[in-house]
Amino acid sequence: MDLRYPVTRYLYRPASTPMARLLSHTPVTPVQVTWASAALLTAGAVLFGLGMYVAGALLTLAGAVTDCADGDLARLTGRVSRTGALLDSVLDRWTDSAAILAIGLSDADRLGGVAGFALVASLLTSYTRARAQSLGVDAPDGIGGRDTRLLMIVVAALVGEMFWGLVAVAAVGALTSVQRLIVAGKALTRLDNSERVRDVVDRSERVR
């Protein structure tokens, strides 16, 4: 069973794909959709900070769906770009951090500490994969990807349990970071071993 980004696959994507199809017949670009998603998520964070959790949750959910639509639109229109991918990733980190920090600030005495743990776990989850990719392997494994963490925040806000929502984000994020570290470590070990074997073969061929 593939547990990589299940929320995107079964919740966000069924809504974002039709949106992208509609936008593909307009002048709207994937980068513009990326900025629109960031605006929705930032507005949701502001509402979280004001203690308007339900309204913030609705905007965050809309922003999460829109965040999937930019990639869908890029693929549909053949406008996939490294610049767009970079912008999307950086804005994701900004908006994730804004949401968690805003929730922490909305009730600092009760939520501030756990929000700090949730923020660190979220950033570590994303960083672990990014660092692995920079070394030549990928590690998208685990159920605590960004899609799941955002949904946890949305559900917690809708039911009025922000404390336990942040606890869940922190726990799942930390576990996913460790899982990705293990998966990436094994992949990098295999890569290192294959490169050593190739070096030995190359040297033996030069000796001949």
C-alpha positions in Angstrom: 0.0 0.0 0.0 1.4 3.4 -1.0 1.3 5.8 1.9 3.0 8.7 0.2 0.7 11.7 0.1 -2.6 9.9 0.5 -4.5 13.1 1.3 -3.4 14.7 -1.9 -4.3 11.6 -3.9 -7.8 11.0 -2.4 -8.9 14.5 -1.2 -7.1 17.4 -2.8 -6.4 16.0 -6.3 -10.1 15.1 -7.1 -10.8 18.8 -6.5 -7.7 20.4 -8.0 -7.7 18.5 -11.3 -11.1 19.8 -12.5 -9.9 23.3 -11.4 -6.8 22.9 -13.5 -8.7 21.8 -16.5 -10.9 24.9 -16.3 -7.9 27.1 -15.9 -6.1 25.5 -18.8 -8.6 27.3 -21.1 -7.7 30.7 -19.6 -4.6 32.9 -19.7 -3.9 32.0 -16.0 -0.4 30.6 -15.5 0.7 28.0 -13.0 2.9 30.6 -11.2 -0.2 32.8 -10.8 -2.0 29.8 -9.2 0.9 29.3 -6.9 0.7 32.9 -5.7 -3.1 32.6 -5.3 -2.6 29.5 -3.1 0.0 31.3 -1.0 -2.5 34.2 -0.6 -5.3 31.9 0.6 -3.0 30.1 3.0 -1.6 33.3 4.4 -5.1 34.7 4.9 -6.0 31.5 6.7 -3.0 32.0 8.9 -4.0 35.5 9.7 -7.5 34.2 10.8 -5.9 31.5 12.9 -3.8 34.2 14.6 -7.0 36.1 15.4 -8.6 33.0 16.9 -11.1 32.6 14.0 -10.2 28.9 13.6 -13.2 27.7 11.5 -12.8 30.5 8.9 -9.0 29.9 8.9 -9.6 26.2 8.4 -11.8 26.8 5.3 -9.3 29.2 3.7 -6.4 26.8 4.5 -8.3 23.9 2.9 -9.0 26.1 -0.2 -5.3 27.0 -0.3 -4.3 23.4 -0.1 -6.5 22.4 -3.0 -5.3 25.4 -5.0 -1.7 24.4 -4.2 -2.2 21.1 -6.0 -3.9 22.9 -9.0 -0.7 24.8 -10.0 1.2 21.6 -10.7 -1.8 20.0 -12.4 -2.1 23.1 -14.6 1.6 23.1 -15.4 1.4 19.5 -16.6 -1.8 20.0 -18.6 -0.4 23.0 -20.4 3.2 21.9 -20.8 4.5 24.7 -18.6 6.4 22.7 -16.0 9.5 24.6 -14.9 12.2 24.4 -12.3 11.6 28.0 -11.3 7.9 27.2 -10.7 8.9 24.2 -8.6 11.3 26.2 -6.5 8.8 29.0 -5.9 6.1 26.5 -4.9 8.4 24.7 -2.4 9.6 27.9 -0.8 6.1 29.4 -0.5 5.0 26.1 1.0 7.5 26.4 3.8 6.6 30.1 4.4 2.8 29.3 4.6 3.2 26.2 6.7 5.3 28.1 9.2 2.9 31.1 9.1 -0.1 28.8 10.0 1.6 27.0 12.9 3.1 30.2 14.3 -0.2 32.0 14.0 -2.0 29.2 15.9 0.7 29.4 18.6 0.3 33.1 18.9 -3.5 32.9 19.1 -3.2 31.4 22.6 0.5 31.6 23.5 0.2 30.3 27.0 -1.6 27.1 25.9 -0.5 26.6 22.3 2.9 28.4 22.1 5.1 25.5 23.2 3.4 22.8 21.2 3.4 25.0 18.2 7.1 25.3 18.4 7.5 21.5 18.4 5.0 21.2 15.5 7.0 23.9 13.5 10.3 22.1 14.0 8.9 18.7 13.1 7.2 20.1 9.9 10.4 21.8 8.7 12.5 18.7 9.5 10.1 16.5 7.5 10.5 18.7 4.4 14.2 19.3 4.9 15.0 15.6 5.2 13.5 15.0 1.8 15.1 18.1 0.2 18.6 17.2 1.5 18.2 13.6 0.2 17.2 14.9 -3.2 20.3 17.2 -3.2 22.4 14.1 -2.7 20.9 12.1 -5.5 18.0 10.1 -4.0 14.4 10.8 -3.1 12.6 10.1 0.2 8.9 10.9 -0.2 7.9 8.1 2.2 5.6 8.4 5.2 2.1 9.6 6.0 3.2 12.9 7.6 3.7 14.8 4.4 2.6 18.4 4.0 -0.9 17.3 2.8 -1.5 15.3 5.9 -0.2 18.0 8.2 -2.4 20.7 6.7 -5.5 18.4 6.9 -4.7 17.8 10.6 -4.6 21.5 11.2 -7.9 22.0 9.3 -9.7 19.2 11.2 -8.4 20.4 14.6 -9.6 23.9 13.8 -13.0 22.7 12.7 -13.6 20.7 15.9 -12.0 23.2 18.2 -9.0 21.1 19.3 -6.0 23.1 18.2 -3.8 21.8 21.0 -4.2 18.1 20.0 -4.0 19.0 16.4 -0.6 20.6 16.9 0.5 17.5 19.0 -0.5 15.3 16.1 1.4 17.5 13.6 4.5 17.4 15.8 4.3 13.6 16.3 3.6 12.6 12.7 6.1 15.1 11.4 8.9 13.8 13.7 8.1 10.1 12.8 8.0 10.9 9.1 11.3 12.8 9.3 13.0 9.8 11.0 11.4 7.4 8.5 12.7 9.5 5.6 16.1 9.7 7.1 16.3 5.9 7.3 15.0 5.4 3.8 17.3 8.0 2.3 20.3 6.6 4.3 19.7 3.1 2.9 19.4 4.5 -0.7 22.6 6.6 -0.3 24.5 3.5 1.0 23.4 1.5 -2.0 24.4 4.5 -4.3 27.8 4.7 -2.6 28.4 1.0 -2.9 27.5 1.0 -6.6 29.9 3.9 -7.2 32.7 2.1 -5.5 32.1 -1.0 -7.6 32.1 1.1 -10.7 35.4 2.8 -9.7 37.0 -0.7 -9.2 35.8 -1.8 -12.6 37.1 1.4 -14.2 40.5 1.0 -12.6 40.8 -2.7 -13.6 39.9 -1.8 -17.2 42.6 0.9 -17.3 45.2 -1.6 -16.0 44.3 -3.9 -18.9 
